Amino acid sequence: MPDVVGALLTLVLVTAVAMLIVSAAAWALAASAGSFQGVAKARAGVLIALGCAAMSGGALAWTNWLLETGAPLNQG
């Protein structure tokens, strides 16, 4: 079970970082084209992807801590 949770959270983290890169590229392209609405949407995408990456990284660390903390309780 811990392997599945870790794999899923890692997949979410990789996807969030990929979306961060795509949104940053879209932000740069929209800024160079002078599209203010595109810049605003791409900036929102960057902020959302950054938040998702931070939350999934924290969730991975927290899940691992919980699994290690609860393991001795199962053996007793």
C-alpha positions in Angstrom: 0.0 0.0 0.0 2.7 2.6 0.8 4.3 2.0 -2.6 1.0 2.8 -4.4 0.5 6.0 -2.4 4.1 7.1 -3.0 3.8 6.3 -6.7 0.6 8.3 -7.1 1.8 11.3 -5.2 5.1 11.2 -7.2 3.0 11.1 -10.4 1.0 14.1 -9.2 4.2 16.0 -8.4 5.7 15.3 -11.8 2.5 16.4 -13.5 2.3 19.6 -11.5 5.9 20.5 -12.4 5.2 19.8 -16.1 2.2 22.1 -15.9 4.3 24.7 -14.2 6.8 24.6 -17.1 3.9 24.8 -19.7 2.2 27.7 -17.9 5.5 29.6 -17.6 6.1 29.2 -21.3 2.6 30.3 -22.1 3.1 33.3 -19.8 6.2 34.3 -21.7 4.6 33.9 -25.1 1.5 35.9 -24.1 3.6 38.6 -22.6 5.7 38.9 -25.7 2.6 39.0 -27.9 1.0 41.7 -25.7 -2.0 39.7 -24.7 -2.9 40.9 -21.2 -5.8 38.4 -20.8 -3.4 35.5 -21.8 -0.8 36.8 -19.3 -3.4 36.8 -16.5 -4.6 33.2 -17.3 -1.0 31.9 -17.7 0.0 33.6 -14.4 -3.0 31.9 -12.7 -1.8 28.6 -14.2 1.7 29.1 -12.8 0.4 29.9 -9.3 -2.0 26.9 -9.3 0.7 24.5 -10.6 3.1 25.8 -8.0 0.6 25.3 -5.2 -0.2 21.8 -6.4 3.5 20.9 -6.6 4.0 22.2 -3.0 1.0 20.4 -1.7 1.7 17.1 -3.3 5.4 17.2 -2.2 4.2 18.0 1.4 1.6 15.2 1.1 4.2 12.7 0.1 6.4 13.6 3.0 3.5 13.6 5.4 2.2 10.2 4.2 5.6 8.7 4.6 5.9 10.0 8.1 2.5 8.7 9.0 3.3 5.3 7.6 6.6 5.1 9.5 4.9 6.3 12.7 2.1 3.8 12.5 4.3 0.8 11.5 5.4 0.0 15.1 1.8 0.2 16.3 0.8 -2.6 13.9 3.5 -5.0 15.2 2.4 -4.8 18.8 
